[in-house]
Amino acid sequence: MCKRFDLEPAKWAIAKVVAALAVCLAAYSATVPAVTGAMQKDASSPNSGQPSSAPVITATPDRVTVSGGHGSTDIRWDTGDGSVGFVFVTENARKAVLFATGPRGSRVAPWIRAGRYFFELYGDADRRTLLARVTVSGSVQSGAPQRRTLWPNVARLLLVLAVGAVLYFAVYLGSTGTLRTTFPTEPTTSPHPLHVGRNFFLGVAAFICVDGVIFHTGFYTSILAPDSYAGGLALLTRAENQRAPSGLKEVLVLGDSRMAEGFSTAVADTVGSAAGLEFVNLAEAASSVNNWYYMLREVDPTARRYWAIVVPYGIGYEPSTADPLRISMTAPLLRYTDCFSFASAFQLWSGRFRAFAACILRGSAYQSDVADLLAHPLARIKAVQEEPKRIRSRAAYKGRNYDIVGTTYDPQTGQITFPPQLTEAQRRAVRESLVRPPDSEIQYFLKLQRHWIPRILHRYVNSPTAIVLTPVPRGPFAEVTGFSTPTEAVFAGDVPGTTVVSVPEQTFGFLEKAEYYFDGYHLNAKGREQFTQKLVTELVGLLGSHGSDAPSGLNRQLTPATTSN
């Protein structure tokens, strides 16, 4: 008979094996469909072709023969002007899902089944600016061979059986009853109790610690996909933290896709050079005011780095379906202590739970990114290596050089007239921009601004930094009614001790024309230059008289006006 051994070390060893196998099984299950396709190309790769004059998305083939349960197609896209594109896929009239992002690139969809798939290229993450669209149809081939798809199912079954066997022996060795005297022979009774509750909490604590080491230390953040929401925001803040001070009066500009398309740092630096200003643009498509607060905390921990910070307000709407996107974008900047304050601002309990989990277990917000890393490790390495190139490309971006001149809208009849040169994607984007969002989404957007803008202002109490609150042009159709809200609905009042100035709301009314827009939301290159010049001129006029040092002592009451949504 064999000698009795201590069961506690054995339990820990078995637990490690179980965890390792579970991770392998989860990773394998997530990546088996993906490894059968080609590796995703980096969106900024120079080998992916030169930018074309018009946005395009193609599928090769667009008619997929489904054999063995699924087929594949190669999706290629190009926004045409170097701006970031967002490819969404809709399967058989279901909810649209983000498929890929980047100015241009290709990615294999290896999961095509019988039915129709709509791949749509958008200019923004909120799916308001449709650039191009392609339809993929899958049809089943009768009598198709099953051999190619048999091995993944067999391998997955073997892994499940292996995990089950390990679990069985773990339970067996951890039992406290009389041990067997027949094969396998055991001479005595285990003296060690199970301690189920204690071991459970120890396991949870260990899991949180492992998540913290991997995802909270910055290790995984440094290898996030640069073209993902989280990776893009992490790249921007990391590059800004590494940027050396210029010695000038630095002005930070925040915002979403409207500011990203509408503000030019090159033009701003030229206009503001006489006043000794230098501008930094951290506006990012799909970002929101809650993202901006944590970006400021990351790049300006002392609340004294910038001479002024420009915060846009009163535009847009916020669907509750965007909660996972906001959480994923903010995840690289979150801390354990943010779990309650970050989660409390979300409207739905599902969003609050996701936000809370992202603060404690940050890896929960990176699930899709981890799966993509395991499926395409070489592409991820290449993308991370080209991050400096991505930053330079962003700085050199000059906007889109086409417009929607000739487009008219009658608010009485709802009739829209388009000029012949507009593409179908541009026409669709204009139509969508004229559809009023539900009141619940507008109110949710206002709630976020009422919650987070005061938090930004409170962060700069007794700071020399000035907060400049600015509207943006509402759109190419100024005659549209019902898209505005009073300023007092957004701001409750001043924050004593904070330098706050507000750009008058009608400042950019002259830009609300079709010649300054490339779709129903975003300024084109011409509008970008005009908007930047006007904003910098206003900023210099509001703050320029306060000397060469950072402004202090200015605190102006916000004037009630009408802000666009």
N, C-alpha and C positions, 0 to 999 in steps of 0.2 A: 504494500500500500504506500501511496505517496505521502510526503510530509505536508502538514497543514501550513499554508502561507497566509500572510496578512492581506486581507481583501481590500483595504482602503487604497493602497497604491494601485492595485489592479483596477479598481473602479475608475480612478483618475485616468489611467492609461486607456481604458475602454472608452471613457467619455471623449478623450481626444480623438480616438479612431473614429467614433461615431460622428463627431463634428466634422472631421476631415472628409469622411465619405459623404456626409450630407452636403457639404460645400461642393464637392466634386459632382455629385448628382445634380444639384441645383444648377451649377455652371454648365454641365453637359446638356441638361434639358433645355437651357436657355440658348445654347450656342449650336446645337445640332442642326437646326434648320438654316442657321446663318453660314456655317462653314461649308455648306454645299455650294454657296455662291461665291462670286469673285469678291476680292477685297475692295472696300470703299476707297475711292481716290480722294485725296485731300482737296478741299474745295478751292484752295488757292494755288494748286499746283500749276506750274508754268506749262506742263505738258498737256494740260486739259484743254488747250486751245485758246486762241485769242478772243477777247470779248467781241460779240457781234453787236450790230446796231439795234437789234430788237430782242426782247426776251423770248426764250424758246425752251420747250421741254419735249423730249422724245422718248419712246419706248421701243426697244428692239428685243424680241418682236412685240407687236401690239396685239397679236392673236397668238395666245399661248396654248399649246397642246398639253393638257394635264395627264401625266402618266405616273403611276405609282403614288397617287394621292395629291401631288402638287407639281407645278412647273415654275419656271423662272423667266424674268425679263430684266433687261438692263435699262435703267432709267438715267437719262442724261439731261442736264439742265444748264442754262446760262441766263443770268439776268440781263446781260447785254451791256452793262455799264460798270461792272465791278461792285455794285452794291450787294448786300447780303440778301439772298433769297431763301424762302421757306417752302419746302415741298411737303404737301399734305396728301394723304391717300384716303379715299372713301371707298369702302367695300360694300357693294350691293345695298346702297342707300343707308348704310350705317353711319355712325359718328366719325367725323374726319379725325385722322391721327397724323401727327407729325412724322414724316418719313426721313427727311434729311434737310440740312441747311448749308448755306455757303453761296458765294457768288456764282460758282460754276462747279461742275463735277459729275460724277456718275456713281451709281450704286445699284447693286443687283437686288431684286426682290425675289427671293427663292421660294415664296409661300403662295404663289398664285394658284387658286383653285377654280372650279367651275363658277362662272359668274362674271360680273363687270366691276372693274376697279377704275376710279377716276383719280389720276395724279395731277395735282394742281400746284403751280408755282406762284407764290405770293411774294409781294414786296415787304410784307410785315407779318409778325407772328399772330396778329389778331384776325388774319384772313379777311382784311378789308380791301386790299389792293391785289386783285388777280392779274398776273402777268401772262400766264400761258397755261394750257391744259391739254392733257392727252388721256385717251381712254384705252384701257387694256381689257381684253375679254379672254376668259379661260374656258376651254371646252374639253370635255373628257373624251379620251381615245379608248374605245372598247378594246379589251384584250391586251392592254398595255402591260409590259413586263413589270413585275413587282420586285425583281431581285435587287435593284439599286437602292431601294428604300427599306429593304428587309434588315440590313445589318444595323442601322441606327436603333431600330425597335428592339432587336435582340440584345444589343449592348445596354440599352436603357433597362431592359428587364433584368439582365444580370446584375447591374448595379443595385436595383431595388432589392433583389434577392440577397445580395451581399449585406446591405444595410439591415435587412430583416434578420439575417443570421447573427450579426453582431449584436443587435438589440436583444435577441433571444438569450444569448450567452451572458449579456450584461445583467439581465433580469435574473437569470439562473444563478450566477455567481454572487449577486447581491442579496439573495434570499436569506431569511433568518431561520427558516425551518430546519428540521432534521435532514441532513444531507444524505444522498444516496449511498448505500453500501454495495450496490451492484455497479456495473460499469456505467460511468466512470466512478471508481471507488473514492469515497470521502469518509474519513474515520470519525468525524465529530460534528458538532453544531457550531455554526458561525457565531462568535461572540460579539460581532459588530452590528448594531442596529442600522436601519436604512437611512435615517435622518432625511426623509424626503423633503420636508420644508426647508431645512438648512441647505441641503445640496441644490435645491431649486434656486434659492436666492443667490447662492454662491455662483451658480452657473449664469444667472442673469447678470450679476456684477462682472463676472469674467468676460461675458459677451460685450457689455458696455465698454469695458476697458480695452478690449481688442478693437472695437469700433473707434474708440478715441485715439488709439495709437495710429491707426491707419488713416482715418478720415479727419480727425480734429487737429492733427499736428502740422498739417500742410503738406504731408507726403503725397497723398493722393490728389490734392488740389493742384499740385504742380503738373500732373499728367492728365488732367481733365481734357476732353476733346475741345480744342479751341473754337470749333464751329458750333458747339452746343450752347444752350442758354447759360448754364452754370459756368462752363469753361470760358465763354466770352467775357462774362462779368469778372471772373477771377483773373483773366489775362489783363483786362483793363486796369483793375485796381493794383495788380502786381506791378505792371509797367509804370503806373503813376507813383507807387511807393519807391521804385528804383530810380525815378527821374530826379536829377540833381536840381536844386533850386536855381532859378534864373537870375535872381538878384533884382528882378523887376516886381511890380505890383501884379501878382498873379490872380487871375479871375477864373474860377471853375464854373463850367456850364453843365448842368444836369438836364435830363429829359428822356423822352421815349423816341420813337422813330421820327416824329415830327421835328424834334430838335436835332436828331442825328442827321436828317436830310436837309434841314433848314439852316443850320449854323456852320459857318466855315471859319476855322481857326486862322487860316492863312489871311483871309480878308479882315478878320477881327484884329489880328496883330498889326496889319498895315494901318488900319483906321486908328487903333489905340496906341500906336507907337509914340505919338507926340505927347501923350499923357503918361508914358512909361508903363503901359499895360502889356501883359502877355496872357494869352487865353489858353485854357486847357478844356477840351471837350470830352466829357465822359458820358454823353448821352448815348443810350443803347436801345435798339429796337426791342419792343415788348417789355421794357422795364416800367415800373410804376413808382409812385412816391414812397412806398414802403421799402423798395429796393434802394432808393436814393439815400434814405436815412442811414442804412448800414454801410453803404458805399462811403458816405462821409465819415462815419466812425472809423472805417478802415484806412482811408487815405489821409485823414486829418485828425489823428487821435488827440492832439492838444487843443483842437478847435481854434488854432491861431495861424495856420499855414497860409491861408489865402487872404488876399485883400478884399475880395468879394466872391459871393457864390450866387449864381443865377438859377432860380428855381421856377419852372413854368407851372401855371396853375389853371384850373377851370376848363380843361379841354378833355374830351373823350368820355368813355364809359367803361365799366368794368364788369364783364360777365363772370359769374361765380364759377363757371367752367374753367376759368383761367387760373384758379387757385393752385393746382399742381405746378403750373408754369412759374408762377411767382415764387413758390416755395423752392423749386429747383434752382431758380436763378439766384436766390438769396442764400442758399445753403452754404456756399463757400465762405460767407461772411458771418455766419451765426456762431453763437457761443452757448454753452450750457445754460447760462443765466438768462438767455433770451426766451426760454421755453414758454413762459406765460405771457410776456408782453408781445412777442411776435405772434403767438397763436390767437390772442384775444381779438385782434383786429379783423380776423376773417369772419365772414357772415355765416357760413354753413359749419355745422359741427364736424363734418368730414374734413373740411379745410383746416379747422382748428386742430384736429387730431394729427393730420399730416404735418402741420407746422410744428406742433409739439414734438412729434417723433423725429423730425429733421434736426431739431436742436439737441436732442439727447442721443439719437442714433443717426448721425449724419449720413451714414451709408444708405439709409432708406430713401434719401433723395437722389442717390446716384445709381439706382438700379439699372436704368437703361444705359447709362454711361459705362458701368462695369461690364454689362453684357456686350456692348460694342467693343470694349477693350479686349475682352477675351476672344471675340470673333475676329478682330482685325488688329492684332498687336503691332504689326509692322507699319500699317498705315497710321496708327496712333503715334508711334515714334517719329515718323516723318512729319506729322502735323505739329507735334510739340517742337521739333527742331526748327520749324519754319514760323514760329510765333513772332520773332522780330520782323520778319517780312510782312506778316499780317498787320502789325502795328504801323509799319511804314506805309503800307497800302491804304490803311484807314486815314492816315494823316494827309496823303496825297489825293484823296477822293475829292472831286470837284462838283459832284451832283450830276443829274440827268439832263441832257440837253434837248429834250423834246417837251411839248406842251399839249394842251387840249383846247387850243383856240378854235372857236367855231361852235363849241358846245353851249347850248342854251337850255335853260330850265324855267318852266312856267309853274310857280308854286300854287296857282289857282287850279290848274287842270292836272298837274303832275306830269305834263308832257316834257320829254327830254329829246332834244335834237342834236345829233352828232355829225361832225364833219366827216367826209369820206376817208381821210387819212388815219383816223383812229382805229387801232386794232380792237378786236373783240374783247381782249383782256382789259384794255383801257375803258371800254364802254361798260363792261360789267363792274369795274371798280367804281366808276362814277355813279352807276345806278345804286350800288350798295351804300355809297356814302350818303345818299339822299334818303335812306330808310332810317327812320328814327328808332333807336334802340328802345327796349322796354324800360318803363319808368324805374323798375326795380334795379336795373343795371346802372342807370344814371344816379340813383340814390346811393347805391353801393359805392360808386366812384366818388361821390361827394363825401360819403362817410370816411373813406380812406384819406381824402385830403384833409378833412377836419381833424382826423386822428394824427396823421403823420407830419403835416406841415408844422403844426405847433410844436411837435417833438423836435423837429429840426431847429426851430427858432429857440426853444429852451436850451438846446445844446450849445448855442452861441451866446448865452447870457454872459455879460461882462467880457465878451471877446471883442477884439478890434475888427473882426471880420464883419462885413456888411452882407446882409441877405437881400438880394434883389428879386422880387416877385414879378414875374412878367407873363402876360398873355401871349398867345401865338395867333397868327392868322387863322380864322375859322375854316376857311375853305374857298373854293373858286366861285361859290354862289352865295354872296352876301345877303341876297334877298330871302333866303330860306329862314322861316320863322320857327319858333318852338324848340330851338336848340341852345337856349341860353338860360343861365341861372344867375340870380343876384349875387354879388360878391359876398354880402353878409351871410349868405347860405353856406359859404365855404369857410370864411374866417370869423371866429367869434370876437376877435379884437387883438390888440397889441400884446406883446410880451415885454414887460419892462426890463430894461437892461440889454436888449438886443437891438442892434442897428438894422432897421428894416426900411426899405424903400420899395415903392410899387410903381412900375411903369404903367402909364395910363392905358386903359383898355382899348381905346380906339387908335392907338399909335400905329398899328399895322393894318388898318382898314384899307389902305391903298393897295395892299397886296392881295386882296380877296378878288382876284380876277383869274380867268382861265389861262392867260398868258404866263402866269407865274407858277402853274401847277403841272405836274406830269400825270396826276390822277386826281381823285376826289379828296385826297387827304394831304399829300406831301408836296412841298415846294420843289420846283425844278432848279437847275443851275442858276438861271436868271433870278428867280425868286429867292434862292439861297443867298446870293450876293446882296440883294436889296435888303432882305431881312437882317442879315448880319450887320450891314452898315448902319441901319437905323437903330438896332438894339445897342450897338456899341456907342453910337452918338448919344443916345438917351442915357446910357449908363455913365458916360463921362460927364454929362450935364448934371446928373443927380449926385454923383460922388466925387467928381473931379476937383471940386473946390476945397476939398478937405486936406490938401497938402500932399506931400510925397510919401508920407507914412500911411499906414493903414488907417481907415477912417475911424473916428470915435465920437461918441456923444450924439449921433444922429439917430433919432427914432421917430419916424413919421407915421401918423395914423393912416391906415389904409382908407382910401376914399371909396365909398360904396359905388359900384359900377355894375356893369353887366358883363359877365364872363362867359365865354363860349364853352360848350360841352361837345 
